[in-house]
Amino acid sequence: MTSDLSVFETIIIAIVEGLTEFLPVSSTGHMIITQALLGVESTPFVKAFTVIIQFGAILSVVVLYWPRFFKLDHTPVKGSAVTRTLHKWRFYVLLLIAFLPAAIIGFLGSDYVDMLLDNVIVVACTLVIGGVFMLFCDAIFGSGNPENKVTPRRAFIIGLFQCIAMIPGVSRSMATIVGGMQQGLTRKEAAEFSFFLAVPTMAAATGWDVLKLFMNEGSEVVMDNLPMLLLGCVVAFVVAAIAIRGFISYLTKHGFFAFGVYRIIVGLFILVWLYTGHTMALV
């Protein structure tokens, strides 16, 4: 059995994923568009591929933020043994709190989300709507207060914002960063927590999609396409690691405006392209 993706298609889709995973432009939306432009058939494996290589991209967060990601809080704190333990593991507790809303809603609505993944018009519309919002979100939320940090309450609200990103084209990065800004965090603080939250979120999404592949298509589908999976994850990892540093610097200095303009241009182009008789269908 031959692979569902060629080496060229794998590399192009993985590059797009690595560049866009942490930008507020929707990596899923861009991969759907790229897939359509390349004429790649939307098989169960290809759908899973676009999720699995996102995990390759978010592993770059673990590498780049290694000291923060694996450091416990040993500062003294008063209280019971439970309080001290929660304080010690505070970073992971906050990630768990923020992760739970998307985990629950994603599990319950996974079939509906999969249906939306085939709709390029949905992607185009959400790109435009999100882009218009991003033109004004800096003015709405301001630059944030450096003294504000992520608390359990703020983590949960950011997690609720992340659920919006289940609509293709919204952007998980945009939703969670905006959620953080809405809670008074600085753009940098909100962006970094968004990166950290991507790790458990995409790890769970990857595991769920791999499990569904094994249940519905059999292990041979994964094994036949394993080289493309590995290649896609490696490419996405390398490109994302390069993109993260530039994004944090740019976002801190300039905000969301340019990303909003980009989203509007891309979304409108797709809509005009489709409504002038051209096709961008996932076959």
N, C-alpha and C positions, 0 to 999 in steps of 0.2 A: 504494500500500500504506500503510495507516495504522500509527501507532506502536503497539508492544506495550504501552506505558504511557501513561496520561494525564498531564497536567501535575500534577494533584493527587497521583496515585500516586507520580510521580517525586519531588516535593518531600517528601512524607511519608517515603518510604523513605530519601531522602538525609539528612533531618534525623536520623532514627534512626541512620544510619551515622555521621554526624558526632558525635553525642552519645556513641556507644558504642564507637567504634574504639579509643580509648585508655583506656577504662575496662575493668576486669577482669570484664566481664559478657557478653562475646561479641557483637561487632557482627554477625557472620554469623548467629548464632542469632536475634538480635533482628530482623534483616532478613527471615529466613525466616518468623518468626512474624508480622511486619507484613505480609509478602506474603500469607500465608495469611488473615489477618483482612480484608485488602482484597479478597480473592478474585482476586488477580492470577494469570493463567495462567503456569505454570512453563515458558516457552519457552526455547530455547537463548539468545536474546538477553537475556531477563530474568535468567537465571543469570549470564551474563557481566556484565550491568549491575551486579549486586550486588558483583562483584569490581572492576570498573573504577572505580566511584565511591569505593571504598576508597582507590584511588590519589589521587583528588582530596582525600580527607581527610588522607592522610599527607603531601601536599605542604605542608600547614600546618606540619609539622615543619621542613621546609627553610626556610620563611620565618621562623618564630619563632626557630630556632636557626641562622640564616644564618652568623654569625661562627664558630661552632664547626664547622659542617658543611663549610665550605670553607676551613679554616685548616690549613695544614701545620705539622708540628712541626720548627722550625728550631733547637731547643736542641742544643748540641754533644754529640756522643756518640763514644766511641772504638770502633774496630773497622774492618773492611773496608768497601769501597765499598758492598757489598751490605747490610751491617749498617746503615750510615748512611742508605742509601736506604729500607730498610724502616722505620727509625725516623722518617724524614721523613714517610712515608706511613702511619704506624702506625694512624691512625684508620680509614682505608679497608681496611687489611689485617685489622683486627679485625672489621670489618663483613663482609668477604668470608668469613672463617673461620666466623663465626656463621651466615652465610647458606647455606653449602654443604650442611649436612645437610638442611634443608627443600627446597632446590632439587633434590637427588638423589631424596629420598623422594617429593616432590611430583610429579616427572616420572614416576617409576615407578608411582605409585599414583593418578594423577589420575582415572582412570575410577572407582575405588572411592570416592574423595572426592566426586566428582560424584553418585554414587548416594546417599551419606549426606545430601547437601544437600536432598533431597526428604523427609527423614524428620523430622517434627516431634517424634515421641516420643524420638528420639535426642537432639535439642536439649534437650528438657525434662529428660531424665535426666541429661545432662551438666551442665546448669545446677545441678541439685540436688546432684549429687556434688561438683562444683567449689565450690559454695557452702558445703557442710559443711566441706570442706578449708580454705576461706578463713577460717572462724571460728577456726581454730587456727594458721594459718600464721605469724602474727605471733609467737605464743608459741614456735613451733617454731624459727623462724629468727632471732628477735630483730631489733634495729634495725640490725644490721650495723656494720662498722668503717669510719669515714670514711677511714682510710688505705688501705683496699683499693681497688684500681682494676682495670679490665678488662684482663686479660692474654690472650694467645692461647689458653691452656688454658681460662680462664673463658669466653671468647667461644665456643669450640667447645661447651662444655657448655650454655651458654645456647641455642645453636643447636639442640642435641638437644632441649631443653625445648620449643623452638618447634614442633618436629615434632608434638608432642602436640596442638597447636591445629588440626591438620588435621581433627580430629573436630569437627563443628559443635557449638557450645555450650560448648566448652572455653574459648575466648578466647585469641587470640594474645598479647594484652597481659598477661593473667594468667600464662600459661605462661612468657613470657620474663622478666617481673618476678620471679616466684617462682624461676626459674632463677638470676637474678642474686642474689637474696637467699640462695639455697642456697649460693652461692659467696662469701658474706660481704660483699656490697655493701650499702650503705645503700639504703633504699627509694627515695630520690631518684635515686641513681646508677643503680640497676637500672631504674627507670622511664624515665630519659632514654636509656639505652642501648637499651631496648625501643623507644622512639620512633625512634631512629636506624636500628635494624635493620628497622623497618617499611618504610623507603624502598626498599632493594633488593628486599626480599621482595615487597612489593606491586607494585613496578614489574615484576618478573618475572612475577608472577601475572597482572597486567593484560595484559602483552604476549602471554603464552601464551593467554589467553582470547580476545583480539582475533584472534590468528592462527587459533585453532580456528574462530572465527566466520567468518573469511574462507574457510577451507578447506571448512567443512561447509555453510554457509548462503549464502556469496557476499557480495561487497562491498555489494550493494544493501541487505542487512539492516542493516548498520552505517550506511549513508548515510540510509536511511529513518528510523532511530532516532537519528541524530546529535544533533538538538536536545535530546532527552531525556537523552542521555549528557552533553552539555555542561552542561545545567541541573543534573543530578544531581551532577556533579563540583564545580561552583561552590558549590552549597548545602552539600555535605558539607565542602568546604574552609573555608567561613566558620564553620559551626557547630563544626567540630573545632578551629579556631584559638581559639575562645572557650572550649571545653571543656578544652583542655590545661592552661591556666594554673590553673584551679580544681582540676583533678584532682591536679596536682603538689603544690599547697598542702595539699589535704585528705589525700592519701596520706601525706605527710611527717609530718603532725601526728597522724592518727588511725588509719592502717593500713587493713587489709582487712575488718574485721569487718562494717561496714555493707553493703559490697558482697556479702559472703557471705550475709547475711540477705536482701538483695534477690534474689539469684539463687535462693535456696531458695523464696521466696514465688512468684516468677514460674514456676519449674519445676513446683512443686506445683500451682499454679493451672491450668497447661496440662494436666497429667496428670489432675486431677480433672475438668476440662472435657471432655477426650476420653473418659474412662471413665464419664461420666454420660450418654453418648449424643450429645453435641454433636460437631460436626465442625470441624476446622481443617486440612483437607486442601489440599495444593497440587494444583490441578486442571490 
